């Protein structure tokens, strides 16, 4: 789901906050990773989790 995607972004922000003083290039790498992650999540939402097409019916069945 989308909650796991947001949680992953939040964890990456935490890692950058903790370790940017040790490895300053980590912030640039995480930004590149986040851009890639946003595009892959957008693709996933638009193409993988699409609503299926409904099948036409002649009537409403049992509810008549």
PDB file of N, CA, C, O and CB in Angstrom:
ATOM      1  N   UNK A   1       0.810  -1.180   0.000  1.00  0.00           N
ATOM      2  CA  UNK A   1       0.000   0.000   0.000  1.00  0.00           C
ATOM      3  C   UNK A   1       0.864   1.259   0.000  1.00  0.00           C
ATOM      4  O   UNK A   1       2.092   1.197  -0.060  1.00  0.00           O
ATOM      5  CB  UNK A   1      -0.927  -0.010   1.188  1.00  0.00           C
ATOM      6  N   UNK A   2       0.199   2.376   0.068  1.00  0.00           N
ATOM      7  CA  UNK A   2       0.915   3.649   0.034  1.00  0.00           C
ATOM      8  C   UNK A   2       1.546   3.985   1.373  1.00  0.00           C
ATOM      9  O   UNK A   2       2.513   4.745   1.418  1.00  0.00           O
ATOM     10  CB  UNK A   2      -0.019   4.761  -0.382  1.00  0.00           C
ATOM     11  N   UNK A   3       1.026   3.438   2.469  1.00  0.00           N
ATOM     12  CA  UNK A   3       1.608   3.729   3.778  1.00  0.00           C
ATOM     13  C   UNK A   3       3.043   3.233   3.857  1.00  0.00           C
ATOM     14  O   UNK A   3       3.898   3.915   4.422  1.00  0.00           O
ATOM     15  CB  UNK A   3       0.772   3.095   4.890  1.00  0.00           C
ATOM     16  N   UNK A   4       3.321   2.075   3.308  1.00  0.00           N
ATOM     17  CA  UNK A   4       4.691   1.547   3.314  1.00  0.00           C
ATOM     18  C   UNK A   4       5.628   2.432   2.502  1.00  0.00           C
ATOM     19  O   UNK A   4       6.799   2.583   2.851  1.00  0.00           O
ATOM     20  CB  UNK A   4       4.714   0.117   2.760  1.00  0.00           C
ATOM     21  N   UNK A   5       5.122   3.012   1.428  1.00  0.00           N
ATOM     22  CA  UNK A   5       5.940   3.917   0.612  1.00  0.00           C
ATOM     23  C   UNK A   5       6.284   5.180   1.393  1.00  0.00           C
ATOM     24  O   UNK A   5       7.423   5.645   1.354  1.00  0.00           O
ATOM     25  CB  UNK A   5       5.207   4.284  -0.694  1.00  0.00           C
ATOM     26  N   UNK A   6       5.298   5.738   2.106  1.00  0.00           N
ATOM     27  CA  UNK A   6       5.559   6.921   2.920  1.00  0.00           C
ATOM     28  C   UNK A   6       6.510   6.600   4.070  1.00  0.00           C
ATOM     29  O   UNK A   6       7.371   7.411   4.413  1.00  0.00           O
ATOM     30  CB  UNK A   6       4.249   7.489   3.465  1.00  0.00           C
ATOM     31  N   UNK A   7       6.354   5.427   4.659  1.00  0.00           N
ATOM     32  CA  UNK A   7       7.232   5.018   5.752  1.00  0.00           C
ATOM     33  C   UNK A   7       8.671   4.871   5.270  1.00  0.00           C
ATOM     34  O   UNK A   7       9.607   5.213   5.992  1.00  0.00           O
ATOM     35  CB  UNK A   7       6.743   3.703   6.366  1.00  0.00           C
ATOM     36  N   UNK A   8       8.848   4.371   4.073  1.00  0.00           N
ATOM     37  CA  UNK A   8      10.188   4.246   3.507  1.00  0.00           C
ATOM     38  C   UNK A   8      10.832   5.619   3.309  1.00  0.00           C
ATOM     39  O   UNK A   8      12.015   5.797   3.599  1.00  0.00           O
ATOM     40  CB  UNK A   8      10.133   3.490   2.174  1.00  0.00           C
ATOM     41  N   UNK A   9      10.056   6.592   2.814  1.00  0.00           N
ATOM     42  CA  UNK A   9      10.568   7.956   2.641  1.00  0.00           C
ATOM     43  C   UNK A   9      10.944   8.560   3.992  1.00  0.00           C
ATOM     44  O   UNK A   9      11.965   9.235   4.116  1.00  0.00           O
ATOM     45  CB  UNK A   9       9.521   8.844   1.932  1.00  0.00           C
ATOM     46  N   UNK A  10      10.123   8.315   4.984  1.00  0.00           N
ATOM     47  CA  UNK A  10      10.384   8.838   6.322  1.00  0.00           C
ATOM     48  C   UNK A  10      11.663   8.241   6.912  1.00  0.00           C
ATOM     49  O   UNK A  10      12.444   8.952   7.544  1.00  0.00           O
ATOM     50  CB  UNK A  10       9.195   8.552   7.243  1.00  0.00           C
ATOM     51  N   UNK A  11      11.875   6.955   6.711  1.00  0.00           N
ATOM     52  CA  UNK A  11      13.096   6.317   7.208  1.00  0.00           C
ATOM     53  C   UNK A  11      14.334   6.854   6.500  1.00  0.00           C
ATOM     54  O   UNK A  11      15.370   7.048   7.137  1.00  0.00           O
ATOM     55  CB  UNK A  11      13.013   4.802   7.029  1.00  0.00           C
ATOM     56  N   UNK A  12      14.248   7.095   5.213  1.00  0.00           N
ATOM     57  CA  UNK A  12      15.384   7.662   4.491  1.00  0.00           C
ATOM     58  C   UNK A  12      15.713   9.063   4.999  1.00  0.00           C
ATOM     59  O   UNK A  12      16.885   9.421   5.115  1.00  0.00           O
ATOM     60  CB  UNK A  12      15.094   7.702   2.987  1.00  0.00           C
ATOM     61  N   UNK A  13      14.682   9.862   5.303  1.00  0.00           N
ATOM     62  CA  UNK A  13      14.916  11.185   5.869  1.00  0.00           C
ATOM     63  C   UNK A  13      15.624  11.067   7.218  1.00  0.00           C
ATOM     64  O   UNK A  13      16.519  11.857   7.518  1.00  0.00           O
ATOM     65  CB  UNK A  13      13.586  11.952   6.023  1.00  0.00           C
ATOM     66  N   UNK A  14      15.236  10.100   8.020  1.00  0.00           N
ATOM     67  CA  UNK A  14      15.891   9.884   9.310  1.00  0.00           C
ATOM     68  C   UNK A  14      17.349   9.476   9.158  1.00  0.00           C
ATOM     69  O   UNK A  14      18.209   9.944   9.903  1.00  0.00           O
ATOM     70  CB  UNK A  14      15.149   8.829  10.097  1.00  0.00           C
ATOM     71  N   UNK A  15      17.627   8.608   8.200  1.00  0.00           N
ATOM     72  CA  UNK A  15      19.012   8.194   7.961  1.00  0.00           C
ATOM     73  C   UNK A  15      19.876   9.371   7.512  1.00  0.00           C
ATOM     74  O   UNK A  15      21.023   9.498   7.942  1.00  0.00           O
ATOM     75  CB  UNK A  15      19.060   7.081   6.909  1.00  0.00           C
ATOM     76  N   UNK A  16      19.338  10.222   6.662  1.00  0.00           N
ATOM     77  CA  UNK A  16      20.098  11.386   6.218  1.00  0.00           C
ATOM     78  C   UNK A  16      20.345  12.328   7.383  1.00  0.00           C
ATOM     79  O   UNK A  16      21.431  12.892   7.513  1.00  0.00           O
ATOM     80  CB  UNK A  16      19.363  12.118   5.086  1.00  0.00           C
ATOM     81  N   UNK A  17      19.342  12.499   8.228  1.00  0.00           N
ATOM     82  CA  UNK A  17      19.508  13.377   9.391  1.00  0.00           C
ATOM     83  C   UNK A  17      20.592  12.848  10.331  1.00  0.00           C
ATOM     84  O   UNK A  17      21.353  13.625  10.907  1.00  0.00           O
ATOM     85  CB  UNK A  17      18.176  13.519  10.150  1.00  0.00           C
ATOM     86  N   UNK A  18      20.658  11.550  10.480  1.00  0.00           N
ATOM     87  CA  UNK A  18      21.635  10.973  11.400  1.00  0.00           C
ATOM     88  C   UNK A  18      23.051  10.919  10.818  1.00  0.00           C
ATOM     89  O   UNK A  18      24.020  11.227  11.511  1.00  0.00           O
ATOM     90  CB  UNK A  18      21.199   9.585  11.792  1.00  0.00           C
ATOM     91  N   UNK A  19      23.167  10.530   9.553  1.00  0.00           N
ATOM     92  CA  UNK A  19      24.474  10.217   9.010  1.00  0.00           C
ATOM     93  C   UNK A  19      25.028  11.243   8.028  1.00  0.00           C
ATOM     94  O   UNK A  19      26.059  10.992   7.405  1.00  0.00           O
ATOM     95  CB  UNK A  19      24.413   8.914   8.349  1.00  0.00           C
ATOM     96  N   UNK A  20      24.379  12.381   7.875  1.00  0.00           N
ATOM     97  CA  UNK A  20      24.889  13.364   6.914  1.00  0.00           C
ATOM     98  C   UNK A  20      26.183  14.006   7.393  1.00  0.00           C
ATOM     99  O   UNK A  20      26.977  14.467   6.572  1.00  0.00           O
ATOM    100  CB  UNK A  20      23.844  14.443   6.660  1.00  0.00           C
ATOM    101  N   UNK A  21      26.413  14.048   8.691  1.00  0.00           N
ATOM    102  CA  UNK A  21      27.675  14.613   9.175  1.00  0.00           C
ATOM    103  C   UNK A  21      28.845  13.680   8.886  1.00  0.00           C
ATOM    104  O   UNK A  21      29.973  14.148   8.731  1.00  0.00           O
ATOM    105  CB  UNK A  21      27.592  14.898  10.678  1.00  0.00           C
ATOM    106  N   UNK A  22      28.608  12.386   8.810  1.00  0.00           N
ATOM    107  CA  UNK A  22      29.669  11.423   8.530  1.00  0.00           C
ATOM    108  C   UNK A  22      29.932  11.323   7.026  1.00  0.00           C
ATOM    109  O   UNK A  22      31.082  11.244   6.593  1.00  0.00           O
ATOM    110  CB  UNK A  22      29.303  10.045   9.098  1.00  0.00           C
ATOM    111  N   UNK A  23      28.864  11.327   6.243  1.00  0.00           N
ATOM    112  CA  UNK A  23      28.986  11.169   4.796  1.00  0.00           C
ATOM    113  C   UNK A  23      28.082  12.191   4.111  1.00  0.00           C
ATOM    114  O   UNK A  23      26.912  11.905   3.855  1.00  0.00           O
ATOM    115  CB  UNK A  23      28.620   9.715   4.354  1.00  0.00           C
ATOM    116  N   UNK A  24      28.610  13.378   3.813  1.00  0.00           N
ATOM    117  CA  UNK A  24      27.766  14.458   3.269  1.00  0.00           C
ATOM    118  C   UNK A  24      27.141  14.147   1.910  1.00  0.00           C
ATOM    119  O   UNK A  24      26.109  14.727   1.572  1.00  0.00           O
ATOM    120  CB  UNK A  24      28.578  15.710   3.149  1.00  0.00           C
ATOM    121  N   UNK A  25      27.720  13.272   1.142  1.00  0.00           N
ATOM    122  CA  UNK A  25      27.159  12.923  -0.160  1.00  0.00           C
ATOM    123  C   UNK A  25      25.885  12.082  -0.022  1.00  0.00           C
ATOM    124  O   UNK A  25      25.169  11.873  -1.001  1.00  0.00           O
ATOM    125  CB  UNK A  25      28.195  12.169  -0.992  1.00  0.00           C
ATOM    126  N   UNK A  26      25.605  11.603   1.184  1.00  0.00           N
ATOM    127  CA  UNK A  26      24.403  10.786   1.409  1.00  0.00           C
ATOM    128  C   UNK A  26      23.138  11.560   1.080  1.00  0.00           C
ATOM    129  O   UNK A  26      22.175  10.978   0.581  1.00  0.00           O
ATOM    130  CB  UNK A  26      24.348  10.301   2.859  1.00  0.00           C
ATOM    131  N   UNK A  27      23.120  12.854   1.348  1.00  0.00           N
ATOM    132  CA  UNK A  27      21.929  13.655   1.059  1.00  0.00           C
ATOM    133  C   UNK A  27      21.642  13.680  -0.436  1.00  0.00           C
ATOM    134  O   UNK A  27      20.486  13.569  -0.843  1.00  0.00           O
ATOM    135  CB  UNK A  27      22.101  15.087   1.587  1.00  0.00           C
ATOM    136  N   UNK A  28      22.660  13.821  -1.246  1.00  0.00           N
ATOM    137  CA  UNK A  28      22.467  13.832  -2.697  1.00  0.00           C
ATOM    138  C   UNK A  28      21.988  12.465  -3.183  1.00  0.00           C
ATOM    139  O   UNK A  28      21.111  12.381  -4.043  1.00  0.00           O
ATOM    140  CB  UNK A  28      23.776  14.225  -3.416  1.00  0.00           C
ATOM    141  N   UNK A  29      22.553  11.415  -2.640  1.00  0.00           N
ATOM    142  CA  UNK A  29      22.142  10.070  -3.041  1.00  0.00           C
ATOM    143  C   UNK A  29      20.695   9.785  -2.643  1.00  0.00           C
ATOM    144  O   UNK A  29      19.956   9.145  -3.392  1.00  0.00           O
ATOM    145  CB  UNK A  29      23.070   9.027  -2.418  1.00  0.00           C
ATOM    146  N   UNK A  30      20.297  10.254  -1.477  1.00  0.00           N
ATOM    147  CA  UNK A  30      18.927  10.032  -1.027  1.00  0.00           C
ATOM    148  C   UNK A  30      17.948  10.844  -1.869  1.00  0.00           C
ATOM    149  O   UNK A  30      16.847  10.370  -2.149  1.00  0.00           O
ATOM    150  CB  UNK A  30      18.783  10.395   0.458  1.00  0.00           C
ATOM    151  N   UNK A  31      18.318  12.048  -2.277  1.00  0.00           N
ATOM    152  CA  UNK A  31      17.440  12.845  -3.146  1.00  0.00           C
ATOM    153  C   UNK A  31      17.252  12.136  -4.483  1.00  0.00           C
ATOM    154  O   UNK A  31      16.134  12.074  -4.994  1.00  0.00           O
ATOM    155  CB  UNK A  31      18.023  14.271  -3.368  1.00  0.00           C
ATOM    156  N   UNK A  32      18.318  11.604  -5.053  1.00  0.00           N
ATOM    157  CA  UNK A  32      18.197  10.843  -6.300  1.00  0.00           C
ATOM    158  C   UNK A  32      17.331   9.597  -6.103  1.00  0.00           C
ATOM    159  O   UNK A  32      16.522   9.249  -6.962  1.00  0.00           O
ATOM    160  CB  UNK A  32      19.589  10.440  -6.819  1.00  0.00           C
ATOM    161  N   UNK A  33      17.511   8.946  -4.980  1.00  0.00           N
ATOM    162  CA  UNK A  33      16.696   7.771  -4.675  1.00  0.00           C
ATOM    163  C   UNK A  33      15.229   8.153  -4.511  1.00  0.00           C
ATOM    164  O   UNK A  33      14.349   7.432  -4.981  1.00  0.00           O
ATOM    165  CB  UNK A  33      17.206   7.081  -3.404  1.00  0.00           C
ATOM    166  N   UNK A  34      14.953   9.278  -3.852  1.00  0.00           N
ATOM    167  CA  UNK A  34      13.573   9.705  -3.650  1.00  0.00           C
ATOM    168  C   UNK A  34      12.902  10.069  -4.964  1.00  0.00           C
ATOM    169  O   UNK A  34      11.723   9.772  -5.155  1.00  0.00           O
ATOM    170  CB  UNK A  34      13.522  10.887  -2.698  1.00  0.00           C
ATOM    171  N   UNK A  35      13.629  10.703  -5.870  1.00  0.00           N
ATOM    172  CA  UNK A  35      13.057  11.037  -7.180  1.00  0.00           C
ATOM    173  C   UNK A  35      12.702   9.757  -7.940  1.00  0.00           C
ATOM    174  O   UNK A  35      11.631   9.658  -8.538  1.00  0.00           O
ATOM    175  CB  UNK A  35      14.050  11.900  -8.010  1.00  0.00           C
ATOM    176  N   UNK A  36      13.598   8.793  -7.909  1.00  0.00           N
ATOM    177  CA  UNK A  36      13.321   7.513  -8.559  1.00  0.00           C
ATOM    178  C   UNK A  36      12.148   6.811  -7.899  1.00  0.00           C
ATOM    179  O   UNK A  36      11.308   6.222  -8.580  1.00  0.00           O
ATOM    180  CB  UNK A  36      14.557   6.614  -8.523  1.00  0.00           C
ATOM    181  N   UNK A  37      12.087   6.871  -6.582  1.00  0.00           N
ATOM    182  CA  UNK A  37      11.007   6.227  -5.838  1.00  0.00           C
ATOM    183  C   UNK A  37       9.657   6.865  -6.142  1.00  0.00           C
ATOM    184  O   UNK A  37       8.656   6.158  -6.259  1.00  0.00           O
ATOM    185  CB  UNK A  37      11.285   6.293  -4.345  1.00  0.00           C
ATOM    186  N   UNK A  38       9.614   8.174  -6.269  1.00  0.00           N
ATOM    187  CA  UNK A  38       8.364   8.862  -6.572  1.00  0.00           C
ATOM    188  C   UNK A  38       7.858   8.462  -7.953  1.00  0.00           C
ATOM    189  O   UNK A  38       6.665   8.212  -8.123  1.00  0.00           O
ATOM    190  CB  UNK A  38       8.550  10.386  -6.492  1.00  0.00           C
ATOM    191  N   UNK A  39       8.745   8.399  -8.935  1.00  0.00           N
ATOM    192  CA  UNK A  39       8.323   8.012 -10.277  1.00  0.00           C
ATOM    193  C   UNK A  39       7.885   6.542 -10.329  1.00  0.00           C
ATOM    194  O   UNK A  39       6.922   6.207 -11.018  1.00  0.00           O
ATOM    195  CB  UNK A  39       9.458   8.256 -11.275  1.00  0.00           C
ATOM    196  N   UNK A  40       8.580   5.679  -9.612  1.00  0.00           N
ATOM    197  CA  UNK A  40       8.172   4.272  -9.627  1.00  0.00           C
ATOM    198  C   UNK A  40       6.849   4.075  -8.888  1.00  0.00           C
ATOM    199  O   UNK A  40       6.037   3.244  -9.295  1.00  0.00           O
ATOM    200  CB  UNK A  40       9.264   3.392  -8.998  1.00  0.00           C
ATOM    201  N   UNK A  41       6.621   4.830  -7.804  1.00  0.00           N
ATOM    202  CA  UNK A  41       5.340   4.738  -7.096  1.00  0.00           C
ATOM    203  C   UNK A  41       4.200   5.288  -7.939  1.00  0.00           C
ATOM    204  O   UNK A  41       3.095   4.746  -7.921  1.00  0.00           O
ATOM    205  CB  UNK A  41       5.409   5.488  -5.766  1.00  0.00           C
ATOM    206  N   UNK A  42       4.461   6.358  -8.677  1.00  0.00           N
ATOM    207  CA  UNK A  42       3.429   6.906  -9.561  1.00  0.00           C
ATOM    208  C   UNK A  42       3.080   5.900 -10.658  1.00  0.00           C
ATOM    209  O   UNK A  42       1.908   5.727 -10.992  1.00  0.00           O
ATOM    210  CB  UNK A  42       3.900   8.242 -10.187  1.00  0.00           C
ATOM    211  N   UNK A  43       4.084   5.246 -11.211  1.00  0.00           N
ATOM    212  CA  UNK A  43       3.825   4.209 -12.208  1.00  0.00           C
ATOM    213  C   UNK A  43       3.008   3.074 -11.613  1.00  0.00           C
ATOM    214  O   UNK A  43       2.078   2.566 -12.239  1.00  0.00           O
ATOM    215  CB  UNK A  43       5.139   3.668 -12.773  1.00  0.00           C
ATOM    216  N   UNK A  44       3.371   2.682 -10.387  1.00  0.00           N
ATOM    217  CA  UNK A  44       2.663   1.589  -9.722  1.00  0.00           C
ATOM    218  C   UNK A  44       1.199   1.956  -9.479  1.00  0.00           C
ATOM    219  O   UNK A  44       0.312   1.129  -9.687  1.00  0.00           O
ATOM    220  CB  UNK A  44       3.349   1.238  -8.392  1.00  0.00           C
ATOM    221  N   UNK A  45       0.944   3.185  -9.041  1.00  0.00           N
ATOM    222  CA  UNK A  45      -0.440   3.590  -8.782  1.00  0.00           C
ATOM    223  C   UNK A  45      -1.248   3.717 -10.073  1.00  0.00           C
ATOM    224  O   UNK A  45      -2.436   3.392 -10.095  1.00  0.00           O
ATOM    225  CB  UNK A  45      -0.464   4.915  -8.025  1.00  0.00           C
ATOM    226  N   UNK A  46      -0.620   4.182 -11.132  1.00  0.00           N
ATOM    227  CA  UNK A  46      -1.353   4.405 -12.380  1.00  0.00           C
ATOM    228  C   UNK A  46      -1.563   3.133 -13.187  1.00  0.00           C
ATOM    229  O   UNK A  46      -2.560   3.027 -13.902  1.00  0.00           O
ATOM    230  CB  UNK A  46      -0.624   5.410 -13.224  1.00  0.00           C
ATOM    231  N   UNK A  47      -0.667   2.173 -13.099  1.00  0.00           N
ATOM    232  CA  UNK A  47      -0.746   1.011 -13.975  1.00  0.00           C
ATOM    233  C   UNK A  47      -1.008  -0.305 -13.250  1.00  0.00           C
ATOM    234  O   UNK A  47      -1.679  -1.182 -13.795  1.00  0.00           O
ATOM    235  CB  UNK A  47       0.513   0.896 -14.748  1.00  0.00           C
ATOM    236  N   UNK A  48      -0.498  -0.457 -12.051  1.00  0.00           N
ATOM    237  CA  UNK A  48      -0.656  -1.737 -11.359  1.00  0.00           C
ATOM    238  C   UNK A  48      -1.933  -1.765 -10.529  1.00  0.00           C
ATOM    239  O   UNK A  48      -2.647  -2.768 -10.529  1.00  0.00           O
ATOM    240  CB  UNK A  48       0.552  -2.010 -10.465  1.00  0.00           C
ATOM    241  N   UNK A  49      -2.231  -0.669  -9.817  1.00  0.00           N
ATOM    242  CA  UNK A  49      -3.382  -0.636  -8.928  1.00  0.00           C
ATOM    243  C   UNK A  49      -4.593   0.037  -9.565  1.00  0.00           C
ATOM    244  O   UNK A  49      -5.398   0.648  -8.862  1.00  0.00           O
ATOM    245  CB  UNK A  49      -3.019   0.074  -7.651  1.00  0.00           C
ATOM    246  N   UNK A  50      -4.736  -0.066 -10.885  1.00  0.00           N
ATOM    247  CA  UNK A  50      -5.890   0.511 -11.564  1.00  0.00           C
ATOM    248  C   UNK A  50      -7.151  -0.269 -11.201  1.00  0.00           C
ATOM    249  O   UNK A  50      -7.108  -1.470 -10.934  1.00  0.00           O
ATOM    250  CB  UNK A  50      -5.677   0.518 -13.093  1.00  0.00           C
ATOM    251  N   UNK A  51      -8.268   0.443 -11.200  1.00  0.00           N
ATOM    252  CA  UNK A  51      -9.537  -0.241 -10.995  1.00  0.00           C
ATOM    253  C   UNK A  51      -9.858  -1.061 -12.239  1.00  0.00           C
ATOM    254  O   UNK A  51      -9.642  -0.597 -13.359  1.00  0.00           O
ATOM    255  CB  UNK A  51     -10.679   0.774 -10.684  1.00  0.00           C
ATOM    256  N   UNK A  52     -10.367  -2.267 -12.056  1.00  0.00           N
ATOM    257  CA  UNK A  52     -10.705  -3.076 -13.237  1.00  0.00           C
ATOM    258  C   UNK A  52     -11.957  -2.528 -13.924  1.00  0.00           C
ATOM    259  O   UNK A  52     -12.785  -1.870 -13.295  1.00  0.00           O
ATOM    260  CB  UNK A  52     -10.921  -4.559 -12.838  1.00  0.00           C
ATOM    261  N   UNK A  53     -12.079  -2.804 -15.204  1.00  0.00           N
ATOM    262  CA  UNK A  53     -13.259  -2.403 -15.948  1.00  0.00           C
ATOM    263  C   UNK A  53     -14.439  -3.259 -15.505  1.00  0.00           C
ATOM    264  O   UNK A  53     -14.292  -4.462 -15.291  1.00  0.00           O
ATOM    265  CB  UNK A  53     -13.024  -2.529 -17.476  1.00  0.00           C
ATOM    266  N   UNK A  54     -15.577  -2.656 -15.370  1.00  0.00           N
ATOM    267  CA  UNK A  54     -16.766  -3.414 -14.971  1.00  0.00           C
ATOM    268  C   UNK A  54     -17.395  -4.082 -16.197  1.00  0.00           C
ATOM    269  O   UNK A  54     -17.287  -3.600 -17.324  1.00  0.00           O
ATOM    270  CB  UNK A  54     -17.797  -2.487 -14.268  1.00  0.00           C
ATOM    271  N   UNK A  55     -18.035  -5.179 -15.936  1.00  0.00           N
ATOM    272  CA  UNK A  55     -18.699  -5.906 -17.006  1.00  0.00           C
ATOM    273  C   UNK A  55     -20.154  -5.449 -17.080  1.00  0.00           C
ATOM    274  O   UNK A  55     -20.809  -5.340 -16.044  1.00  0.00           O
ATOM    275  CB  UNK A  55     -18.606  -7.443 -16.780  1.00  0.00           C
ATOM    276  N   UNK A  56     -20.670  -5.183 -18.262  1.00  0.00           N
ATOM    277  CA  UNK A  56     -22.068  -4.745 -18.376  1.00  0.00           C
ATOM    278  C   UNK A  56     -23.018  -5.884 -18.028  1.00  0.00           C
ATOM    279  O   UNK A  56     -22.735  -7.057 -18.272  1.00  0.00           O
ATOM    280  CB  UNK A  56     -22.362  -4.228 -19.799  1.00  0.00           C
ATOM    281  N   UNK A  57     -24.156  -5.500 -17.447  1.00  0.00           N
ATOM    282  CA  UNK A  57     -25.178  -6.502 -17.075  1.00  0.00           C
ATOM    283  C   UNK A  57     -26.505  -6.077 -17.684  1.00  0.00           C
ATOM    284  O   UNK A  57     -26.741  -4.896 -17.939  1.00  0.00           O
ATOM    285  CB  UNK A  57     -25.305  -6.651 -15.505  1.00  0.00           C
ATOM    286  N   UNK A  58     -27.369  -7.067 -17.913  1.00  0.00           N
ATOM    287  CA  UNK A  58     -28.670  -6.782 -18.507  1.00  0.00           C
ATOM    288  C   UNK A  58     -29.624  -6.162 -17.485  1.00  0.00           C
ATOM    289  O   UNK A  58     -30.449  -5.318 -17.836  1.00  0.00           O
ATOM    290  CB  UNK A  58     -29.279  -8.061 -19.086  1.00  0.00           C
ATOM    291  N   UNK A  59     -29.511  -6.581 -16.221  1.00  0.00           N
ATOM    292  CA  UNK A  59     -30.375  -6.037 -15.153  1.00  0.00           C
ATOM    293  C   UNK A  59     -29.628  -6.064 -13.839  1.00  0.00           C
ATOM    294  O   UNK A  59     -28.445  -6.403 -13.800  1.00  0.00           O
ATOM    295  CB  UNK A  59     -31.703  -6.839 -15.035  1.00  0.00           C
ATOM    296  N   UNK A  60     -30.317  -5.705 -12.745  1.00  0.00           N
ATOM    297  CA  UNK A  60     -29.620  -5.659 -11.464  1.00  0.00           C
ATOM    298  C   UNK A  60     -29.748  -6.958 -10.693  1.00  0.00           C
ATOM    299  O   UNK A  60     -29.364  -7.016  -9.525  1.00  0.00           O
ATOM    300  CB  UNK A  60     -30.144  -4.521 -10.628  1.00  0.00           C
ATOM    301  N   UNK A  61     -30.266  -7.981 -11.302  1.00  0.00           N
ATOM    302  CA  UNK A  61     -30.265  -9.322 -10.735  1.00  0.00           C
ATOM    303  C   UNK A  61     -31.238  -9.499  -9.578  1.00  0.00           C
ATOM    304  O   UNK A  61     -32.425  -9.200  -9.708  1.00  0.00           O
ATOM    305  CB  UNK A  61     -28.893  -9.666 -10.278  1.00  0.00           C
ATOM    306  N   UNK A  62     -30.743  -9.979  -8.461  1.00  0.00           N
ATOM    307  CA  UNK A  62     -31.556 -10.344  -7.321  1.00  0.00           C
ATOM    308  C   UNK A  62     -32.227  -9.137  -6.675  1.00  0.00           C
ATOM    309  O   UNK A  62     -33.232  -9.296  -5.983  1.00  0.00           O
ATOM    310  CB  UNK A  62     -30.716 -11.065  -6.307  1.00  0.00           C
ATOM    311  N   UNK A  63     -31.709  -7.962  -6.879  1.00  0.00           N
ATOM    312  CA  UNK A  63     -32.212  -6.767  -6.208  1.00  0.00           C
ATOM    313  C   UNK A  63     -33.502  -6.235  -6.825  1.00  0.00           C
ATOM    314  O   UNK A  63     -34.048  -5.254  -6.320  1.00  0.00           O
ATOM    315  CB  UNK A  63     -31.162  -5.690  -6.237  1.00  0.00           C
ATOM    316  N   UNK A  64     -34.002  -6.835  -7.882  1.00  0.00           N
ATOM    317  CA  UNK A  64     -35.224  -6.323  -8.511  1.00  0.00           C
ATOM    318  C   UNK A  64     -36.434  -6.573  -7.633  1.00  0.00           C
ATOM    319  O   UNK A  64     -37.550  -6.209  -8.002  1.00  0.00           O
ATOM    320  CB  UNK A  64     -35.436  -6.966  -9.882  1.00  0.00           C
TER     321      UNK A  64
END
